[in-house]
């Protein structure tokens, strides 16, 4: 695939569509109800991956730390349902807006689990090169997540 090199402006729609499909495949695998394997990361993410804004300061710096983020997060939160609200692609980026529903099943942020169902929204911008993810800028509603698991008190109106 020549997805990182645009030789002809007519290539842009095909490259954007390919990038969108790569990210859809990545999200389907990493956010499936059970995380039976992380091979989707090897299929869709470049070894030079860098991540920014990941919860707990777990910003990935390579494929293994990218996988480790999913192992840690998915170990603490099970029974995931994941909905993509919007997915927009061009020749160099794919943006996703999503909603996550999970059960708090193991310690996270020093908080013991109580099995509570947690819901939060987020957005990610994926930098693409040659049809693979090379950068991930992640913004999730961390305050809502931490409030729902009891790590941060919920402000009460006076």
N, C-alpha and C positions, 0 to 999 in steps of 0.2 A: 504494500500500500504506500502511496506517495502522499499520505494525508498530512504530513507536516510541511510539504513543499508545494506551493501553489505556482504552477507553471502557466496556467491559463485561468482567467477569471471564471470561465465556464465550469471549472472543477469545484468551485466553492460550494454549490448546493450538495453535490455528492459527498464531499468531504464532511460537511456539516452533518448530513444524514448519517454517515458512517460513525462520526464521533458521538452522535446522540444514541445510536444503537450500542456502542461500546459502553457508554455510561449506564444505559438501561440494563444491560447485562451485568455490569458491576454491581449496581444497586440491587437487582433481583437476587444475586448470589450473597452479597454481604448482609442483606436485610431480610433474608428468608426466615420463616418461623423457627427453623432449627439451623444452626450454623454447623452443618456436618463436615464441611471442608472449606478451606480458604483458597482452593485452586483457582477460583474466579479472579483473585488478585494477581496470580501469576499470569493469567490470560489477558488481563486488561490494564495492568499497571506497569509502568516502566521502572526498571531497577533504580533509576535516578530520582525516584519520587521524593517530594518534600511536601509536608503538610503544615498548615498553620491554623491556629484557633481551636485545636482539639481539646476537649474537656480534660481537666486534670493535668494540663501541661504535657500531654502525651503526643506531642507533634511528631509525626513520623519523619525519619531521615533516610529510610531505605525500605525495601520490601518487607523485611522481617519485622521492623518496628510498626509498619502499617498493619501487618497481620496481628501483631501483638495488641494494638489498640482494639481491634475487633474481638480478640480473645478476652481481654479484660472487660470491655464494656458488655459483651454478650454473656460473659460469665456472671456479671452482676445483675443483668436484666434479661430475663427469658420471656418466652411466649410472645415474640415480637410480631406485631402487624405494622406494616409500613405502607404509606400511601404517598404517591407522587402527585402533588397538586399542579406543578408546572415544570416543564423541561424544555429549555431553549438552547439551541446549538448554533454555532458558527464554525468557521474553519479552524479556530484555535481554542475555543472554550465551549463548555457545556455548563449551564446553570440549572440547578434543581431546587425547587421549593417543596418541602415534604413535611409529613406528620408521622410521628412514631408513637406507638402504644406498646408498653412493655410491663412486665411484672418485676418488681424489685425482689430478687431471689438470693442475692449474696451481698456481702459488704461492698459499699461504694462510697468514696469520699469519707471513710471512717464511720459510716452509718450502717448499723446492722439492718438486715432486711426484715420486712414485715409482710411481704407478699403483695403489697399494695400495687394496684394498677397505676401506672404513671403515663402521662400523655404530654408530649412536647412537640413543638414545631422547629424547623430549621431550614437553612439554605446552605448550599454548597456551590462553589464555583470550581470547576475542574479545568485545569490547563491541559491541553492536548498536544501531542507531537507524534507524528507517524502513526496515528490511530491508537495511541495509548495515553493513559493518564500520567502526567509528569508532575502536576501540582494539584493540591486540594486546599482550598480556603474554605473552612467550615465555620459556620455561625449557627449554633443551636441556642434555644432559650434555656441557657444554663440556670438562670435564677429560678425559673419555673420548675425545672427538673430537681434542683436542690431543695426547693421549698416542699415539693411533693414527697420527697423521701425523708424530710425532717432535718436536713443538714442546715437549713437557713430558715429562721422564723418568718412566718407570713405576717406582713404589716397589717395591723388592724386599724380601721377607721375610728377616730376619736368620737 
